[in-house]
Amino acid sequence: MIIEMRTYTTKPGCRERFLQIFREKSMPLHARLGMKLLGPFPSVENPDVFFFMRGFPDMDSREPMKAKFYEGELWKRELGSLLMPMLEKHEVVLVEDPDGLVRW
């Protein structure tokens, strides 16, 4: 399994609203497209930061699955314009879980 370790920093005071939309709309879409999510995990040290992991079966499936998400109607019509203005920055570290240690 290929896992994106994602760190998001929202603009000050936006984390809770971002997470509400993320949980209600983004997470179900990820699941429908076959992506695994673990989190989100709000930082206890920074009120504007949270983390989550997004999993893909393998490297070959990663880009097509992401394309279905970001080129889909929900992202284009609603989520992109709601979430992106609240986001200060995001970082992604790509790792492999060859032994299946992560339990979704």
N, C-alpha and C positions, 0 to 999 in steps of 0.2 A: 504494500500500500504506500502511496505517496501522500504526504501530509504537508499542508501549508500551515505554518505556525504564524498566525496573524496578530499584530498589535495595532490597535486603532487608538488614535488620540482625537477626541472631539474638541470642538471649540468650547470655551469655558461655559459650563452650565448646560450643555447639550447632551451629555451622556445618557441620562435616563430616557429622554424622548427618543434618541437614536436607538437605544436598546429595546424600547417598546415596539417600534416599527420593525426592527430587526427580528424580534421574536415572533411578532404577529404575521409578518408578511414575507420576509426574506428566508427565514428558516424553513417554513413549509415548502417554499419553492425549491430550495436546495434539496430537500428530501424527495420531492416529486421527480427531480432530475437525477437522483441516484447519488448525490454527494452526501457524505457523512459530515456531521457537525458535532463538535464537542465544545461546550461552552454556550454562551459567553461567560467569561470570568471577569467581573469588575475588579480593578486594582484597588487594594486597600490603602495604597500609598499616594495615589493620584486620582482625584475625583473625575478626571476627564479621560481616563485610559481604561480600556478593556482588552481582553485577549480571547481568541478562540482558535480552534483547529478545524481545518476543512480537509476532508480526506477523499482521495480518488483511488480507484482500483489499481491504476498503473499510470506511467507517464503518457502513454498513448491516448488514454481516455481523458486526461486532464484538460487539454485545450478545447476539445469538442464540448465537454461538459460545461466549462466556463463560458464558452460561446453561446450555448443554449440559454444560460442564465442572463448574460449581459446583452445579448441580442434579442432577448425575448420581450414580449409586450409589457409584462409587469415592470421590468427594469426600465425600459424606455419610456413607458407611459407614466409611471408613478415613482418607483423606488429611487431611481437615479436623481430625480429632481428633489425628492424629500431628504435623502440621506447625504448626498455629496455636499450640500451647503453647510451641514453640521460637522463635517469632518475636517480636522486640521491637517492630519497626515495619517498614513498607514505604512506599516512595514511588513514584509512577508519573508519568511525563511522557509525554504523548501527542504524537507527531510524525508527519509525513507524509513519505513517500519517493516523490514523484511521478515521479522519473526512474528508479526501480528501481536505485538505487546499492547497496543492501544485497544481498549475495549470501548466500543461505541455503544 
